[in-house]
Amino acid sequence: MAYELPAGAIYPAGFDIDEVSYPPTFVREFAQLNYGKALQERVRRPGAVPVYGTNGQCGWHDTPLAKPPGVILGRKGQGHLGVKWCEKPFWVIDTAYYASLDQEQADPRWFYYITKFVGLDELKTGEKPGLNRDTFLSQVFPLPTVEEQRDIVEVLTALDDKIELNSQINHTLEEMASALFKSWFVDFDPVVAKADGRAPFGLDPRTAALFPSTFQVDPHWGDIPTGWKTMPLDAVANFKNGLALQKYRPDVGAPRLPVIKIAQLRTGQPGTKEWARADINPACVLGNGDIVFSWSGSLTVVVWCGGPGALNQHLFKVTSARFPKWFYHQWTLHHLPEFQAIAADKATTMGHIRRYHLTEARCVVPPDPVIEAAGTQLEAWMDLFIHNELESQTLASLRDALLPKLLSGDLRPKQAALAVEAVL
């Protein structure tokens, strides 16, 4: 059904006015945007109330500004303006808006989905780019009935709930892996227990027998278990720097790879605007499950699960022909806080670390049987982590494919629910 566009309306990208099945309705007829309120970090008090800014949560406080559910929209800033959903009392600072809705016309979660899909960045105006309330409210959205909106939300939240569950499981897996690694290879808990005449907690006799009951002095570390050694981090693993990919632009129509920069590490998704030739050095091509360490700017270590991509400079692809992935991943994470501190000292390092910092970072290396014993758990946890990440990527892709079709009315919720049931 073709609808006539209301006079003065701004029709959002992503919808064809001639193809939507719901009447285009001014956003101002069912929504208003409220300004956030300044809340500087120094005056925030410890609490469980999330504080939101222009692109998501930016802290905590003990007192809410608004009641849930909340849809928070970024208001100003050179970068991306986010759209966030919150199900608990929240605070919004003055770089963002929060929505008030006529819930007889607009379900809050539906409004979140359609606003996130449409996006805010294209609406920014002014010398200091920002989102004007009147501009946003002058848009027209395809508006189903509230009942239809809730049916749409039911389909989409089934996917988002599974993605969130995977995220929670992976957070737990990360904590478990970190705790076990620290206990065995940093605090040496089984060795300490045996030195005190106690049985190591939680270990079967066969595994406990792998650990010595005495310590020796290592010049780089201090006391380490007898028979163990230390090695530089860059001897435990190879840190391959990425390429200056602006020199490797693909020819039109030639095979290409998305460029992976620090921004993509934050989102876990490959970019869609920058591309590199597919025939670059294979050592600089990322695949699912690869360990990536950004050594400049925002130092972080991630398990990449965003598909094939070309590694940009300022990022290390971390590999090892000698040690398992979980081992060099955990040691890189262990040293990350000290690397971040070095990079933060901009007077000496200009926001990055140098190669010699990798050499100075020492790792305690036990005999192979101890590594193999730890690997029975840590490898399984890493494999499950990667599986969950990839599953979430698949679910997010399905959600993003269904979203415009559901919001425009091109696909009905009952049809979409069958596709969702097939993957859940």
C-alpha positions as CSV (number, residue, x, y, z in Angstrom):
1,M,0.0,0.0,0.0
2,A,1.4,3.4,-0.9
3,Y,1.1,6.2,1.6
4,E,1.3,9.9,1.0
5,L,4.2,11.5,2.9
6,P,3.0,14.2,5.3
7,A,4.0,17.8,4.6
8,G,7.2,18.8,6.3
9,A,8.1,15.2,7.2
10,I,11.6,13.7,7.3
11,Y,11.4,10.2,6.1
12,P,14.2,8.0,7.6
13,A,16.6,6.0,5.7
14,G,15.9,2.2,5.5
15,F,12.3,2.4,4.5
16,D,10.7,2.9,1.1
17,I,7.5,5.0,1.4
18,D,5.9,3.0,-1.4
19,E,6.5,-0.3,0.3
20,V,5.7,0.1,4.0
21,S,2.5,-1.5,5.2
22,Y,2.0,0.8,8.2
23,P,0.9,4.4,8.0
24,P,3.8,6.9,8.3
25,T,3.3,8.9,11.4
26,F,5.1,11.9,12.8
27,V,7.3,10.9,15.7
28,R,6.1,13.9,17.7
29,E,2.6,12.4,17.8
30,F,3.7,9.6,20.1
31,A,7.1,10.6,21.5
32,Q,9.0,13.4,23.2
33,L,12.6,13.8,24.0
34,N,13.8,15.0,27.4
35,Y,17.1,16.6,28.1
36,G,19.5,14.8,30.4
37,K,20.9,16.5,33.5
38,A,24.6,17.2,34.1
39,L,26.2,14.8,36.6
40,Q,30.0,15.2,36.8
41,E,32.0,12.2,37.8
42,R,33.3,13.9,41.0
43,V,29.7,14.3,42.4
44,R,28.5,10.8,41.5
45,R,27.9,8.5,44.5
46,P,28.5,4.7,44.4
47,G,25.3,2.9,43.5
48,A,23.5,0.6,41.1
49,V,21.9,3.3,38.9
50,P,23.4,3.3,35.4
51,V,24.5,6.7,34.0
52,Y,24.1,7.2,30.3
53,G,25.8,9.7,27.9
54,T,25.8,10.3,24.2
55,N,26.9,6.8,23.2
56,G,26.0,4.5,26.1
57,Q,26.6,3.9,29.7
58,C,29.4,6.0,31.2
59,G,29.2,5.3,34.9
60,W,27.1,4.6,38.0
61,H,25.2,6.7,40.6
62,D,22.9,6.0,43.6
63,T,19.9,8.1,42.5
64,P,17.9,7.8,39.2
65,L,16.8,10.7,37.0
66,A,14.1,8.7,35.3
67,K,12.0,5.6,35.7
68,P,12.2,2.5,33.4
69,P,11.9,1.4,30.8
70,G,14.2,3.8,29.1
71,V,15.2,4.6,25.6
72,I,18.3,6.9,25.6
73,L,19.4,8.8,22.5
74,G,22.8,10.5,22.0
75,R,22.5,14.3,21.6
76,K,25.8,15.7,20.7
77,G,29.4,14.7,19.8
78,Q,31.6,14.3,16.7
79,G,31.3,10.5,16.9
80,H,28.5,8.1,16.8
81,L,25.3,8.9,18.6
82,G,24.0,5.8,20.3
83,V,20.5,4.5,21.1
84,K,20.3,2.4,24.3
85,W,17.7,0.5,26.1
86,C,17.5,0.3,29.9
87,E,15.1,-1.8,32.0
88,K,16.0,-0.3,35.4
89,P,15.9,3.3,36.9
90,F,18.6,5.3,35.2
91,W,20.3,8.7,34.9
92,V,21.0,10.6,31.6
93,I,23.6,13.3,31.5
94,D,23.3,16.4,29.4
95,T,24.9,15.0,26.3
96,A,21.9,12.7,25.7
97,Y,18.1,12.6,25.6
98,Y,15.6,10.1,27.1
99,A,12.3,9.5,25.5
100,S,8.8,9.9,26.9
101,L,6.2,7.9,25.0
102,D,2.4,7.7,24.6
103,Q,2.3,4.0,25.3
104,E,-1.2,3.7,23.8
105,Q,0.5,4.4,20.5
106,A,4.1,3.2,20.9
107,D,5.6,0.3,22.8
108,P,8.9,1.4,24.4
109,R,10.9,-1.6,23.1
110,W,9.5,-1.2,19.6
111,F,10.5,2.5,19.7
112,Y,14.0,1.5,20.7
113,Y,14.3,-1.0,17.9
114,I,13.0,1.4,15.2
115,T,15.1,4.3,16.5
116,K,18.2,2.2,16.6
117,F,17.6,0.9,13.1
118,V,17.0,4.4,11.7
119,G,20.0,5.8,13.6
120,L,20.8,9.3,14.6
121,D,24.1,10.2,12.9
122,E,22.5,11.4,9.7
123,L,20.3,13.9,11.6
124,K,23.2,15.8,13.2
125,T,23.3,19.5,12.4
126,G,25.2,22.6,13.5
127,E,28.7,23.8,13.8
128,K,29.1,21.6,16.8
129,P,27.3,18.5,15.5
130,G,24.3,17.5,17.5
131,L,20.8,16.0,17.3
132,N,18.1,18.7,17.3
133,R,14.9,17.5,19.0
134,D,12.6,19.1,16.4
135,T,14.5,17.4,13.6
136,F,14.2,14.0,15.2
137,L,10.5,14.5,16.0
138,S,9.8,15.7,12.4
139,Q,10.6,12.2,11.2
140,V,7.8,9.9,10.2
141,F,8.0,6.3,11.3
142,P,5.8,3.4,9.9
143,L,3.4,2.9,12.9
144,P,1.8,-0.4,13.5
145,T,-0.8,-0.9,16.2
146,V,0.5,-1.4,19.7
147,E,-0.5,-5.0,19.5
148,E,1.5,-5.5,16.3
149,Q,4.4,-3.6,17.8
150,R,4.4,-6.1,20.7
151,D,4.4,-9.0,18.4
152,I,7.4,-7.5,16.6
153,V,9.2,-7.0,19.9
154,E,8.5,-10.6,20.9
155,V,10.4,-11.9,17.9
156,L,13.3,-9.5,18.2
157,T,13.7,-9.8,22.0
158,A,13.9,-13.6,21.6
159,L,17.1,-13.1,19.6
160,D,18.4,-10.4,21.8
161,D,17.8,-12.4,25.0
162,K,19.8,-15.3,23.6
163,I,22.6,-12.9,22.6
164,E,22.6,-11.4,26.1
165,L,22.6,-14.9,27.7
166,N,25.6,-15.8,25.6
167,S,27.3,-12.6,26.7
168,Q,26.7,-13.4,30.4
169,I,28.0,-17.0,29.9
170,N,31.1,-15.6,28.2
171,H,31.7,-13.1,31.0
172,T,31.6,-16.0,33.5
173,L,33.9,-18.1,31.3
174,E,36.4,-15.2,31.2
175,E,36.3,-14.9,35.0
176,M,36.7,-18.7,35.5
177,A,39.7,-18.8,33.1
178,S,41.3,-15.8,34.7
179,A,40.9,-17.3,38.2
180,L,42.3,-20.7,37.3
181,F,45.2,-19.2,35.4
182,K,46.1,-16.8,38.2
183,S,45.8,-19.6,40.8
184,W,48.1,-22.0,39.0
185,F,50.6,-19.7,37.1
186,V,50.8,-16.5,39.1
187,D,49.9,-17.2,42.7
188,F,51.1,-20.9,42.5
189,D,48.4,-22.0,44.9
190,P,48.9,-25.8,44.4
191,V,52.6,-25.4,45.1
192,V,52.0,-23.2,48.2
193,A,49.6,-25.8,49.5
194,K,52.0,-28.7,49.1
195,A,54.8,-26.6,50.6
196,D,52.5,-26.2,53.7
197,G,51.8,-29.9,53.8
198,R,48.2,-29.5,52.5
199,A,46.5,-31.2,49.5
200,P,45.9,-28.6,46.7
201,F,42.3,-27.5,46.8
202,G,40.1,-29.0,44.0
203,L,42.8,-31.1,42.4
204,D,42.7,-34.9,42.0
205,P,45.9,-36.7,43.2
206,R,47.2,-37.2,39.7
207,T,47.0,-33.5,38.8
208,A,48.3,-32.5,42.2
209,A,51.4,-34.7,41.7
210,L,52.4,-32.5,38.7
211,F,53.2,-29.6,41.0
212,P,56.4,-29.4,43.1
213,S,56.3,-28.7,46.8
214,T,59.3,-26.2,46.8
215,F,60.3,-22.9,45.3
216,Q,63.4,-21.6,43.5
217,V,64.5,-18.0,42.9
218,D,64.2,-16.6,39.4
219,P,66.1,-13.4,38.8
220,H,63.2,-11.9,36.8
221,W,60.3,-12.9,39.0
222,G,61.4,-14.0,42.4
223,D,60.1,-17.2,43.9
224,I,58.7,-19.6,41.3
225,P,58.0,-23.3,41.6
226,T,61.1,-25.6,41.4
227,G,61.7,-26.8,37.9
228,W,59.7,-24.0,36.3
229,K,61.2,-21.1,34.3
230,T,60.4,-17.6,33.1
231,M,60.4,-16.3,29.5
232,P,59.8,-13.0,27.9
233,L,56.2,-12.5,26.6
234,D,57.5,-12.1,23.0
235,A,59.3,-15.5,23.4
236,V,56.0,-17.1,24.5
237,A,54.2,-15.7,21.5
238,N,54.7,-13.9,18.3
239,F,53.3,-10.4,18.0
240,K,52.8,-9.6,14.3
241,N,52.1,-5.9,13.7
242,G,49.4,-5.0,11.1
243,L,50.0,-3.1,7.9
244,A,49.5,0.5,6.8
245,L,46.5,-0.6,4.9
246,Q,45.9,2.7,3.1
247,K,48.7,1.4,0.8
248,Y,46.8,-1.8,0.0
249,R,43.5,-0.5,-1.4
250,P,41.8,-3.0,-3.6
251,D,41.0,-2.4,-7.3
252,V,37.4,-2.1,-8.3
253,G,35.8,-5.6,-8.4
254,A,38.9,-7.3,-7.0
255,P,38.7,-9.6,-3.9
256,R,38.9,-7.6,-0.7
257,L,38.8,-7.8,3.1
258,P,37.4,-5.3,5.6
259,V,40.0,-3.3,7.5
260,I,40.2,-4.1,11.2
261,K,41.2,-1.1,13.4
262,I,40.8,-0.4,17.1
263,A,37.2,0.8,16.6
264,Q,36.3,-2.7,15.2
265,L,37.9,-4.4,18.2
266,R,35.5,-2.4,20.4
267,T,32.4,-3.5,18.5
268,G,33.6,-7.0,17.5
269,Q,32.3,-6.2,14.0
270,P,34.2,-5.6,10.8
271,G,33.8,-2.2,9.3
272,T,32.0,-1.6,6.0
273,K,33.7,1.6,4.8
274,E,37.4,0.7,4.5
275,W,38.7,-2.3,2.5
276,A,42.1,-3.9,1.7
277,R,43.3,-6.2,-0.9
278,A,42.7,-9.9,-0.1
279,D,46.2,-10.9,-1.2
280,I,48.0,-9.2,1.6
281,N,50.5,-11.1,3.8
282,P,48.4,-14.0,5.4
283,A,50.0,-13.2,8.7
284,C,48.1,-9.9,8.7
285,V,44.7,-11.6,8.0
286,L,42.5,-12.2,10.9
287,G,40.1,-15.1,11.3
288,N,37.6,-16.2,14.0
289,G,39.3,-17.1,17.2
290,D,42.5,-15.1,16.6
291,I,44.0,-13.1,19.5
292,V,44.4,-9.4,18.8
293,F,46.2,-6.9,21.0
294,S,46.0,-3.2,20.3
295,W,49.3,-1.7,21.4
296,S,48.4,1.9,20.8
297,G,45.6,4.2,21.9
298,S,43.0,2.2,23.7
299,L,45.1,-0.9,24.7
300,T,43.0,-4.0,24.8
301,V,43.2,-7.7,24.1
302,V,40.3,-9.5,22.4
303,V,39.4,-12.9,20.9
304,W,38.3,-11.8,17.4
305,C,35.1,-13.4,16.2
306,G,34.0,-11.0,13.5
307,G,35.1,-13.0,10.5
308,P,37.9,-12.5,8.0
309,G,39.6,-9.1,8.0
310,A,42.8,-7.3,7.3
311,L,44.9,-6.2,10.3
312,N,45.7,-2.5,10.4
313,Q,48.9,-1.1,11.9
314,H,48.8,-0.5,15.7
315,L,47.4,-3.9,16.2
316,F,49.2,-7.2,16.9
317,K,48.0,-10.6,15.8
318,V,49.2,-12.8,18.6
319,T,50.2,-16.4,17.7
320,S,52.5,-19.2,19.0
321,A,54.0,-22.3,17.4
322,R,55.0,-23.6,20.9
323,F,52.2,-22.7,23.4
324,P,48.4,-23.1,23.3
325,K,46.2,-20.2,22.6
326,W,44.8,-19.9,26.1
327,F,48.3,-19.7,27.6
328,Y,49.6,-16.8,25.6
329,H,46.1,-15.1,25.7
330,Q,46.1,-15.2,29.5
331,W,49.7,-14.0,29.8
332,T,49.0,-11.1,27.5
333,L,45.9,-10.2,29.6
334,H,47.9,-10.5,32.7
335,H,50.4,-7.9,31.5
336,L,47.7,-5.6,30.0
337,P,47.3,-3.4,33.1
338,E,51.0,-2.6,33.1
339,F,51.0,-2.0,29.4
340,Q,48.1,0.4,29.8
341,A,49.9,2.3,32.5
342,I,53.0,2.6,30.3
343,A,50.8,3.9,27.4
344,A,49.1,6.4,29.8
345,D,52.5,8.0,30.5
346,K,52.3,10.1,27.4
347,A,55.3,12.1,28.3
348,T,57.5,9.1,27.5
349,T,55.5,6.8,25.2
350,M,52.9,8.9,23.4
351,G,50.1,6.6,24.2
352,H,51.6,3.2,23.1
353,I,54.0,0.6,24.2
354,R,57.2,-0.5,22.4
355,R,58.6,-3.8,21.4
356,Y,61.0,-3.9,24.3
357,H,58.1,-3.7,26.7
358,L,57.0,-7.2,25.5
359,T,60.5,-8.5,26.2
360,E,60.5,-7.0,29.7
361,A,57.2,-8.6,30.5
362,R,58.0,-12.0,32.0
363,C,55.9,-15.2,31.9
364,V,56.2,-18.1,34.2
365,V,56.3,-21.3,32.2
366,P,55.8,-24.7,33.8
367,P,56.7,-28.2,32.4
368,D,54.4,-29.4,29.6
369,P,52.3,-31.8,31.7
370,V,51.1,-28.8,33.8
371,I,50.1,-26.8,30.7
372,E,48.3,-29.9,29.4
373,A,46.5,-30.4,32.7
374,A,45.3,-26.8,32.7
375,G,44.4,-27.0,29.0
376,T,41.7,-29.7,29.7
377,Q,39.6,-26.9,31.2
378,L,41.0,-23.7,29.7
379,E,40.8,-24.9,26.1
380,A,37.3,-26.1,26.5
381,W,36.3,-22.8,28.0
382,M,37.9,-20.9,25.2
383,D,36.2,-23.1,22.6
384,L,32.8,-22.5,24.2
385,F,33.6,-18.7,24.4
386,I,34.3,-18.6,20.7
387,H,31.2,-20.8,19.9
388,N,29.0,-18.4,21.9
389,E,30.5,-15.3,20.2
390,L,29.9,-16.8,16.7
391,E,26.4,-17.9,17.6
392,S,25.6,-14.4,18.8
393,Q,27.0,-13.0,15.5
394,T,24.7,-15.3,13.6
395,L,21.7,-14.3,15.7
396,A,22.5,-10.6,15.4
397,S,22.7,-11.0,11.6
398,L,19.3,-12.7,11.6
399,R,17.9,-9.9,13.8
400,D,19.3,-7.2,11.6
401,A,17.9,-8.9,8.5
402,L,14.4,-9.3,10.1
403,L,14.3,-5.9,11.6
404,P,13.5,-3.6,8.6
405,K,11.1,-6.2,7.2
406,L,9.2,-6.4,10.5
407,L,9.2,-2.6,11.1
408,S,8.0,-1.9,7.6
409,G,5.3,-4.6,7.6
410,D,6.9,-6.5,4.7
411,L,7.2,-9.5,7.0
412,R,4.6,-10.5,9.6
413,P,5.7,-11.5,13.1
414,K,4.3,-15.0,12.8
415,Q,6.4,-15.7,9.8
416,A,9.5,-14.2,11.4
417,A,8.9,-16.3,14.6
418,L,9.4,-19.5,12.5
419,A,12.8,-18.3,11.3
420,V,13.8,-17.5,14.9
421,E,12.5,-20.9,16.3
422,A,14.7,-22.6,13.7
423,V,17.9,-21.2,15.2
424,L,17.1,-21.1,18.9
